[in-house]
Protein backbone atom coordinates (compact mmCIF):
# COMPACT_ATOMS: atom_id res chain seq x y z
CA UNK A 1 0.00 0.00 0.00
CA UNK A 2 2.81 2.43 0.86
CA UNK A 3 4.48 1.88 -2.52
CA UNK A 4 1.23 2.58 -4.39
CA UNK A 5 0.63 5.74 -2.36
CA UNK A 6 4.16 6.97 -3.06
CA UNK A 7 3.72 6.36 -6.81
CA UNK A 8 0.46 8.30 -6.78
CA UNK A 9 2.11 11.26 -5.04
CA UNK A 10 5.01 11.13 -7.51
CA UNK A 11 2.63 11.20 -10.50
CA UNK A 12 0.54 14.06 -9.11
CA UNK A 13 3.65 16.01 -8.21
CA UNK A 14 5.07 15.59 -11.73
CA UNK A 15 1.99 17.25 -13.25
CA UNK A 16 1.98 20.10 -10.75
CA UNK A 17 5.74 20.58 -11.02
CA UNK A 18 5.49 20.85 -14.82
CA UNK A 19 2.86 23.60 -14.46
CA UNK A 20 4.94 25.43 -11.84
CA UNK A 21 8.08 25.29 -13.99
CA UNK A 22 6.19 26.54 -17.03
CA UNK A 23 4.89 29.50 -15.02
CA UNK A 24 8.34 30.28 -13.59
CA UNK A 25 9.86 30.23 -17.08
CA UNK A 26 7.14 32.43 -18.61
CA UNK A 27 5.39 34.32 -15.79
CA UNK A 28 2.26 36.31 -16.53
CA UNK A 29 2.71 39.82 -15.21
CA UNK A 30 4.20 40.05 -11.76
CA UNK A 31 2.19 37.16 -10.35
CA UNK A 32 3.88 34.56 -8.20
CA UNK A 33 2.56 31.02 -8.50
CA UNK A 34 2.79 29.01 -5.31
CA UNK A 35 1.91 25.34 -5.47
CA UNK A 36 0.08 24.17 -2.37
CA UNK A 37 -0.73 20.91 -4.19
CA UNK A 38 2.96 20.19 -4.84
CA UNK A 39 3.86 20.94 -1.21
CA UNK A 40 1.00 18.70 -0.08
CA UNK A 41 2.22 15.80 -2.25
CA UNK A 42 5.75 16.17 -0.92
CA UNK A 43 4.63 16.40 2.71
CA UNK A 44 2.27 13.43 2.48
CA UNK A 45 4.83 11.28 0.69
CA UNK A 46 7.49 12.13 3.26
CA UNK A 47 5.04 11.16 6.02
CA UNK A 48 3.82 7.95 4.33
CA UNK A 49 7.11 6.48 3.18
CA UNK A 50 10.55 6.35 4.73
CA UNK A 51 12.73 8.06 2.15
CA UNK A 52 16.35 6.92 2.42
CA UNK A 53 19.02 9.51 3.19
CA UNK A 54 20.62 8.67 -0.17
CA UNK A 55 17.66 10.41 -1.85
CA UNK A 56 19.08 13.72 -0.67
CA UNK A 57 22.14 12.96 -2.81
CA UNK A 58 21.12 12.50 -6.41
CA UNK A 59 20.56 14.30 -9.69
CA UNK A 60 18.25 16.88 -8.09
CA UNK A 61 20.22 19.33 -5.94
CA UNK A 62 19.54 22.29 -3.67
CA UNK A 63 20.85 25.60 -4.95
CA UNK A 64 20.26 29.32 -4.62
CA UNK A 65 19.88 32.41 -6.74
CA UNK A 66 21.39 35.56 -5.17
CA UNK A 67 19.30 38.69 -4.69
CA UNK A 68 20.54 42.29 -4.68
CA UNK A 69 18.54 43.01 -1.54
CA UNK A 70 16.75 40.88 1.00
CA UNK A 71 13.72 38.99 -0.21
CA UNK A 72 11.02 36.91 1.44
CA UNK A 73 11.84 35.86 4.95
CA UNK A 74 14.84 38.20 4.97
CA UNK A 75 16.85 35.83 2.78
CA UNK A 76 19.59 37.24 0.54
CA UNK A 77 18.84 34.51 -2.00
CA UNK A 78 16.01 32.50 -3.54
CA UNK A 79 16.23 28.81 -2.60
CA UNK A 80 16.16 26.63 -5.72
CA UNK A 81 16.02 23.00 -6.71
CA UNK A 82 17.77 22.08 -9.94
CA UNK A 83 18.65 19.24 -12.26
CA UNK A 84 20.25 19.84 -15.64
CA UNK A 85 18.53 22.82 -17.24
CA UNK A 86 15.53 22.65 -14.92
CA UNK A 87 15.38 25.11 -12.03
CA UNK A 88 12.50 25.40 -9.56
CA UNK A 89 12.31 28.36 -7.19
CA UNK A 90 10.84 27.61 -3.76
CA UNK A 91 10.05 29.62 -0.62
CA UNK A 92 12.44 28.26 2.01
CA UNK A 93 15.67 26.27 2.25
CA UNK A 94 13.77 23.54 4.14
CA UNK A 95 11.22 23.30 1.32
CA UNK A 96 14.11 22.95 -1.15
CA UNK A 97 15.67 20.10 0.85
CA UNK A 98 12.36 18.25 1.13
CA UNK A 99 11.61 18.70 -2.58
CA UNK A 100 15.08 17.40 -3.53
CA UNK A 101 14.63 14.27 -1.40
CA UNK A 102 11.17 13.71 -2.88
CA UNK A 103 12.20 14.22 -6.52
CA UNK A 104 15.25 11.96 -6.17
CA UNK A 105 13.13 9.32 -4.42
CA UNK A 106 10.57 9.46 -7.27
CA UNK A 107 13.29 9.25 -9.91
CA UNK A 108 11.87 12.42 -11.48
CA UNK A 109 13.49 13.41 -14.77
CA UNK A 110 14.33 17.01 -15.59
CA UNK A 111 11.86 19.16 -17.51
CA UNK A 112 14.17 20.69 -20.13
CA UNK A 113 12.27 19.37 -23.15
CA UNK A 114 9.09 21.31 -23.53
N, CA, C and O atoms as a DFTB+ gen file, in Angstrom:
456 C
 N C O
     1  1       0.814      -1.195       0.000
     2  2       0.000       0.000       0.000
     3  2       0.861       1.265       0.000
     4  3       0.564       2.224      -0.712
     5  1       1.931       1.261       0.803
     6  2       2.806       2.433       0.856
     7  2       3.420       2.737      -0.503
     8  3       3.513       3.897      -0.904
     9  1       3.843       1.683      -1.218
    10  2       4.476       1.885      -2.519
    11  2       3.493       2.502      -3.509
    12  3       3.862       3.392      -4.275
    13  1       2.249       2.036      -3.498
    14  2       1.231       2.579      -4.389
    15  2       0.955       4.043      -4.054
    16  3       0.819       4.871      -4.955
    17  1       0.872       4.359      -2.778
    18  2       0.634       5.741      -2.364
    19  2       1.781       6.639      -2.813
    20  3       1.552       7.746      -3.301
    21  1       3.000       6.171      -2.652
    22  2       4.159       6.966      -3.064
    23  2       4.142       7.213      -4.567
    24  3       4.440       8.321      -5.012
    25  1       3.798       6.198      -5.358
    26  2       3.721       6.365      -6.814
    27  2       2.667       7.394      -7.189
    28  3       2.879       8.214      -8.083
    29  1       1.530       7.350      -6.502
    30  2       0.459       8.305      -6.775
    31  2       0.927       9.727      -6.495
    32  3       0.684      10.631      -7.294
    33  1       1.594       9.929      -5.367
    34  2       2.108      11.259      -5.039
    35  2       3.150      11.706      -6.055
    36  3       3.189      12.880      -6.423
    37  1       3.988      10.795      -6.511
    38  2       5.006      11.133      -7.514
    39  2       4.352      11.569      -8.822
    40  3       4.789      12.541      -9.439
    41  1       3.312      10.860      -9.248
    42  2       2.625      11.199     -10.496
    43  2       1.926      12.549     -10.391
    44  3       2.025      13.372     -11.301
    45  1       1.227      12.777      -9.299
    46  2       0.538      14.062      -9.109
    47  2       1.542      15.209      -9.045
    48  3       1.323      16.276      -9.618
    49  1       2.629      14.974      -8.350
    50  2       3.648      16.011      -8.212
    51  2       4.279      16.345      -9.558
    52  3       4.588      17.507      -9.819
    53  1       4.474      15.348     -10.413
    54  2       5.072      15.591     -11.729
    55  2       4.212      16.549     -12.545
    56  3       4.736      17.448     -13.203
    57  1       2.898      16.362     -12.505
    58  2       1.993      17.249     -13.246
    59  2       2.029      18.669     -12.683
    60  3       2.104      19.640     -13.436
    61  1       1.975      18.781     -11.383
    62  2       1.979      20.095     -10.748
    63  2       3.332      20.791     -10.918
    64  3       3.391      22.006     -11.110
    65  1       4.406      20.023     -10.846
    66  2       5.742      20.584     -11.022
    67  2       5.923      21.114     -12.445
    68  3       6.529      22.167     -12.642
    69  1       5.406      20.394     -13.425
    70  2       5.491      20.848     -14.817
    71  2       4.775      22.188     -14.986
    72  3       5.284      23.079     -15.666
    73  1       3.600      22.337     -14.373
    74  2       2.858      23.597     -14.457
    75  2       3.607      24.725     -13.749
    76  3       3.656      25.849     -14.250
    77  1       4.188      24.430     -12.594
    78  2       4.939      25.433     -11.842
    79  2       6.171      25.891     -12.619
    80  3       6.462      27.085     -12.680
    81  1       6.886      24.948     -13.208
    82  2       8.084      25.286     -13.986
    83  2       7.715      26.128     -15.199
    84  3       8.404      27.097     -15.518
    85  1       6.632      25.764     -15.872
    86  2       6.190      26.537     -17.033
    87  2       5.875      27.975     -16.617
    88  3       6.240      28.914     -17.323
    89  1       5.210      28.154     -15.493
    90  2       4.894      29.502     -15.020
    91  2       6.166      30.268     -14.650
    92  3       6.284      31.455     -14.955
    93  1       7.114      29.599     -13.996
    94  2       8.344      30.280     -13.595
    95  2       9.191      30.664     -14.800
    96  3       9.918      31.656     -14.754
    97  1       9.105      29.894     -15.871
    98  2       9.861      30.230     -17.083
    99  2       9.216      31.372     -17.845
   100  3       9.912      32.222     -18.402
   101  1       7.873      31.399     -17.875
   102  2       7.136      32.430     -18.607
   103  2       6.039      32.983     -17.707
   104  3       4.864      32.676     -17.905
   105  1       6.410      33.796     -16.719
   106  2       5.395      34.315     -15.795
   107  2       4.456      35.296     -16.482
   108  3       4.843      35.990     -17.422
   109  1       3.224      35.346     -16.004
   110  2       2.261      36.306     -16.525
   111  2       2.217      37.489     -15.568
   112  3       1.793      37.358     -14.420
   113  1       2.654      38.629     -16.047
   114  2       2.706      39.816     -15.207
   115  2       3.694      39.636     -14.070
   116  3       4.748      39.023     -14.233
   117  1       3.344      40.169     -12.937
   118  2       4.202      40.045     -11.758
   119  2       3.599      39.079     -10.751
   120  3       3.827      39.192      -9.546
   121  1       2.824      38.125     -11.262
   122  2       2.192      37.164     -10.352
   123  2       3.185      36.083      -9.943
   124  3       4.060      35.689     -10.714
   125  1       3.027      35.624      -8.729
   126  2       3.875      34.564      -8.199
   127  2       2.992      33.344      -8.008
   128  3       1.980      33.414      -7.312
   129  1       3.361      32.240      -8.611
   130  2       2.560      31.023      -8.497
   131  2       3.160      30.150      -7.410
   132  3       4.319      29.742      -7.489
   133  1       2.363      29.874      -6.407
   134  2       2.785      29.010      -5.313
   135  2       1.968      27.730      -5.418
   136  3       0.755      27.787      -5.614
   137  1       2.602      26.602      -5.292
   138  2       1.911      25.339      -5.473
   139  2       1.661      24.635      -4.144
   140  3       2.515      23.912      -3.630
   141  1       0.473      24.864      -3.605
   142  2       0.078      24.172      -2.373
   143  2      -0.083      22.680      -2.642
   144  3       0.211      21.858      -1.774
   145  1      -0.551      22.321      -3.845
   146  2      -0.730      20.907      -4.186
   147  2       0.614      20.184      -4.219
   148  3       0.726      19.066      -3.718
   149  1       1.630      20.810      -4.801
   150  2       2.959      20.193      -4.842
   151  2       3.504      20.012      -3.427
   152  3       4.014      18.944      -3.089
   153  1       3.397      21.049      -2.603
   154  2       3.858      20.941      -1.214
   155  2       3.108      19.850      -0.464
   156  3       3.694      19.126       0.340
   157  1       1.811      19.735      -0.730
   158  2       1.003      18.700      -0.077
   159  2       1.458      17.307      -0.488
   160  3       1.562      16.417       0.357
   161  1       1.730      17.106      -1.771
   162  2       2.219      15.805      -2.254
   163  2       3.547      15.448      -1.593
   164  3       3.748      14.315      -1.156
   165  1       4.438      16.410      -1.526
   166  2       5.752      16.172      -0.923
   167  2       5.595      15.834       0.556
   168  3       6.179      14.863       1.037
   169  1       4.817      16.624       1.269
   170  2       4.627      16.404       2.707
   171  2       4.002      15.050       2.986
   172  3       4.466      14.320       3.862
   173  1       2.953      14.708       2.250
   174  2       2.270      13.427       2.475
   175  2       3.161      12.246       2.129
   176  3       3.153      11.230       2.825
   177  1       3.922      12.376       1.064
   178  2       4.826      11.280       0.689
   179  2       5.922      11.109       1.737
   180  3       6.278       9.983       2.085
   181  1       6.455      12.213       2.236
   182  2       7.494      12.134       3.262
   183  2       6.955      11.522       4.553
   184  3       7.692      10.859       5.284
   185  1       5.665      11.743       4.835
   186  2       5.043      11.157       6.022
   187  2       4.714       9.683       5.823
   188  3       4.825       8.889       6.757
   189  1       4.305       9.312       4.599
   190  2       3.822       7.953       4.335
   191  2       4.939       6.940       4.116
   192  3       4.789       5.763       4.444
   193  1       6.042       7.392       3.570
   194  2       7.110       6.481       3.178
   195  2       8.417       6.943       3.812
   196  3       8.672       8.143       3.917
   197  1       9.227       6.007       4.225
   198  2      10.554       6.346       4.726
   199  2      11.474       6.526       3.524
   200  3      11.814       5.564       2.835
   201  1      11.863       7.757       3.286
   202  2      12.732       8.057       2.149
   203  2      14.171       7.953       2.629
   204  3      14.561       8.629       3.581
   205  1      14.963       7.104       1.971
   206  2      16.345       6.920       2.423
   207  2      17.159       8.212       2.325
   208  3      16.891       9.071       1.485
   209  1      18.155       8.328       3.201
   210  2      19.019       9.513       3.194
   211  2      19.726       9.693       1.856
   212  3      20.070      10.815       1.483
   213  1      19.946       8.590       1.128
   214  2      20.616       8.666      -0.167
   215  2      19.805       9.503      -1.158
   216  3      20.365      10.033      -2.118
   217  1      18.494       9.628      -0.936
   218  2      17.655      10.408      -1.848
   219  2      18.030      11.883      -1.818
   220  3      17.749      12.617      -2.766
   221  1      18.658      12.316      -0.740
   222  2      19.085      13.717      -0.665
   223  2      20.301      13.966      -1.553
   224  3      20.597      15.103      -1.921
   225  1      20.995      12.887      -1.888
   226  2      22.136      12.964      -2.808
   227  2      21.707      12.304      -4.109
   228  3      21.521      11.088      -4.151
   229  1      21.552      13.062      -5.139
   230  2      21.116      12.502      -6.412
   231  2      21.177      13.568      -7.481
   232  3      21.830      14.596      -7.300
   233  1      20.502      13.334      -8.595
   234  2      20.561      14.297      -9.694
   235  2      19.891      15.638      -9.369
   236  3      20.309      16.677      -9.881
   237  1      18.865      15.623      -8.528
   238  2      18.253      16.879      -8.089
   239  2      19.065      17.418      -6.920
   240  3      19.402      16.676      -5.997
   241  1      19.378      18.704      -6.958
   242  2      20.225      19.332      -5.939
   243  2      19.603      20.639      -5.449
   244  3      18.840      21.288      -6.163
   245  1      19.945      21.002      -4.229
   246  2      19.540      22.293      -3.668
   247  2      20.518      23.346      -4.170
   248  3      21.722      23.100      -4.241
   249  1      20.006      24.499      -4.512
   250  2      20.850      25.603      -4.950
   251  2      20.265      26.918      -4.464
   252  3      19.359      26.936      -3.631
   253  1      20.785      28.007      -4.985
   254  2      20.256      29.322      -4.622
   255  2      20.537      30.312      -5.741
   256  3      21.470      30.151      -6.527
   257  1      19.713      31.324      -5.786
   258  2      19.879      32.414      -6.742
   259  2      20.015      33.697      -5.920
   260  3      19.082      34.076      -5.213
   261  1      21.171      34.371      -6.006
   262  2      21.389      35.559      -5.169
   263  2      20.440      36.709      -5.519
   264  3      20.020      36.866      -6.665
   265  1      20.121      37.496      -4.510
   266  2      19.298      38.690      -4.690
   267  2      20.132      39.919      -4.356
   268  3      21.057      39.842      -3.547
   269  1      19.812      41.046      -4.972
   270  2      20.535      42.286      -4.685
   271  2      20.186      42.832      -3.303
   272  3      21.023      43.434      -2.632
   273  1      18.946      42.614      -2.891
   274  2      18.543      43.006      -1.536
   275  2      17.705      41.882      -0.946
   276  3      17.305      40.956      -1.651
   277  1      17.451      41.967       0.314
   278  2      16.754      40.882       1.002
   279  2      15.369      40.644       0.402
   280  3      14.658      41.577       0.028
   281  1      15.014      39.367       0.325
   282  2      13.718      38.987      -0.214
   283  2      12.808      38.453       0.872
   284  3      12.874      38.882       2.024
   285  1      11.960      37.517       0.497
   286  2      11.017      36.914       1.439
   287  2      11.749      36.252       2.592
   288  3      12.756      35.571       2.399
   289  1      11.238      36.459       3.770
   290  2      11.838      35.858       4.953
   291  2      13.196      36.441       5.302
   292  3      13.920      35.876       6.122
   293  1      13.553      37.571       4.687
   294  2      14.837      38.197       4.974
   295  2      16.022      37.503       4.332
   296  3      17.170      37.817       4.645
   297  1      15.755      36.556       3.432
   298  2      16.850      35.828       2.779
   299  2      17.529      36.699       1.732
   300  3      16.883      37.523       1.085
   301  1      18.834      36.514       1.568
   302  2      19.591      37.235       0.542
   303  2      19.640      36.440      -0.760
   304  3      20.375      36.790      -1.683
   305  1      18.854      35.370      -0.826
   306  2      18.839      34.507      -2.004
   307  2      17.469      33.845      -2.133
   308  3      16.679      33.823      -1.189
   309  1      17.211      33.311      -3.314
   310  2      16.015      32.501      -3.542
   311  2      16.459      31.047      -3.501
   312  3      17.326      30.653      -4.280
   313  1      15.887      30.236      -2.611
   314  2      16.227      28.813      -2.597
   315  2      15.726      28.159      -3.893
   316  3      14.613      28.433      -4.342
   317  1      16.545      27.309      -4.478
   318  2      16.163      26.633      -5.716
   319  2      16.438      25.140      -5.616
   320  3      17.194      24.669      -4.766
   321  1      15.794      24.425      -6.516
   322  2      16.021      22.996      -6.706
   323  2      16.330      22.852      -8.186
   324  3      15.589      23.368      -9.022
   325  1      17.414      22.158      -8.525
   326  2      17.774      22.082      -9.937
   327  2      18.289      20.706     -10.335
   328  3      18.825      19.944      -9.531
   329  1      18.096      20.434     -11.614
   330  2      18.649      19.244     -12.263
   331  2      18.801      19.591     -13.734
   332  3      17.828      19.952     -14.396
   333  1      20.014      19.482     -14.242
   334  2      20.246      19.838     -15.643
   335  2      19.829      21.277     -15.886
   336  3      20.242      22.183     -15.163
   337  1      19.007      21.484     -16.909
   338  2      18.532      22.822     -17.240
   339  2      17.256      23.213     -16.521
   340  3      16.718      24.292     -16.772
   341  1      16.764      22.375     -15.647
   342  2      15.525      22.652     -14.923
   343  2      15.835      23.278     -13.570
   344  3      16.608      22.732     -12.783
   345  1      15.227      24.424     -13.309
   346  2      15.384      25.109     -12.025
   347  2      13.992      25.429     -11.492
   348  3      13.150      25.967     -12.210
   349  1      13.763      25.093     -10.229
   350  2      12.496      25.396      -9.563
   351  2      12.797      26.299      -8.378
   352  3      13.610      25.952      -7.520
   353  1      12.147      27.455      -8.326
   354  2      12.313      28.359      -7.193
   355  2      11.291      27.994      -6.123
   356  3      10.122      27.760      -6.429
   357  1      11.732      27.945      -4.876
   358  2      10.844      27.612      -3.762
   359  2      10.942      28.698      -2.693
   360  3      11.729      29.636      -2.820
   361  1      10.135      28.562      -1.636
   362  2      10.050      29.618      -0.622
   363  2      11.129      29.571       0.448
   364  3      11.620      30.615       0.876
   365  1      11.506      28.371       0.886
   366  2      12.435      28.258       2.015
   367  2      13.509      27.209       1.730
   368  3      13.303      26.320       0.903
   369  1      14.646      27.308       2.407
   370  2      15.674      26.275       2.254
   371  2      15.169      24.890       2.666
   372  3      15.542      23.893       2.048
   373  1      14.328      24.816       3.698
   374  2      13.772      23.537       4.135
   375  2      12.881      22.930       3.053
   376  3      12.927      21.725       2.808
   377  1      12.075      23.765       2.409
   378  2      11.220      23.299       1.317
   379  2      12.080      22.763       0.171
   380  3      11.723      21.768      -0.462
   381  1      13.201      23.416      -0.094
   382  2      14.109      22.954      -1.148
   383  2      14.678      21.580      -0.812
   384  3      14.727      20.700      -1.671
   385  1      15.109      21.393       0.434
   386  2      15.673      20.101       0.846
   387  2      14.643      18.980       0.761
   388  3      14.959      17.878       0.315
   389  1      13.411      19.258       1.190
   390  2      12.359      18.246       1.126
   391  2      12.008      17.909      -0.318
   392  3      11.803      16.743      -0.654
   393  1      11.940      18.935      -1.176
   394  2      11.609      18.696      -2.577
   395  2      12.703      17.888      -3.262
   396  3      12.398      17.008      -4.067
   397  1      13.965      18.163      -2.962
   398  2      15.083      17.396      -3.529
   399  2      14.974      15.931      -3.146
   400  3      15.091      15.053      -4.001
   401  1      14.751      15.659      -1.862
   402  2      14.629      14.270      -1.403
   403  2      13.472      13.576      -2.106
   404  3      13.598      12.427      -2.529
   405  1      12.352      14.266      -2.232
   406  2      11.167      13.705      -2.875
   407  2      11.414      13.421      -4.357
   408  3      11.102      12.332      -4.839
   409  1      11.972      14.391      -5.081
   410  2      12.198      14.218      -6.523
   411  2      13.213      13.119      -6.804
   412  3      13.036      12.344      -7.745
   413  1      14.272      13.039      -6.006
   414  2      15.254      11.964      -6.173
   415  2      14.636      10.613      -5.841
   416  3      14.904       9.627      -6.528
   417  1      13.812      10.554      -4.796
   418  2      13.126       9.318      -4.425
   419  2      12.213       8.848      -5.560
   420  3      12.155       7.657      -5.867
   421  1      11.503       9.791      -6.179
   422  2      10.570       9.461      -7.266
   423  2      11.293       9.132      -8.568
   424  3      10.686       8.580      -9.486
   425  1      12.571       9.461      -8.661
   426  2      13.291       9.253      -9.912
   427  2      12.825      10.215     -10.993
   428  3      12.832       9.882     -12.178
   429  1      12.419      11.421     -10.575
   430  2      11.867      12.417     -11.484
   431  2      12.937      12.903     -12.456
   432  3      14.043      13.267     -12.056
   433  1      12.589      12.900     -13.726
   434  2      13.488      13.409     -14.767
   435  2      13.449      14.932     -14.763
   436  3      12.595      15.537     -14.115
   437  1      14.386      15.551     -15.495
   438  2      14.327      17.006     -15.591
   439  2      13.264      17.395     -16.614
   440  3      12.750      16.543     -17.339
   441  1      12.944      18.666     -16.668
   442  2      11.858      19.156     -17.509
   443  2      12.385      20.087     -18.597
   444  3      11.730      21.071     -18.942
   445  1      13.567      19.785     -19.142
   446  2      14.167      20.686     -20.126
   447  2      13.495      20.606     -21.484
   448  3      13.484      21.599     -22.212
   449  1      12.942      19.474     -21.847
   450  2      12.268      19.369     -23.150
   451  2      10.828      19.801     -22.978
   452  3      10.054      19.158     -22.269
   453  1      10.481      20.878     -23.621
   454  2       9.085      21.310     -23.530
   455  2       8.900      22.723     -23.266
   456  3       7.765      23.190     -23.171
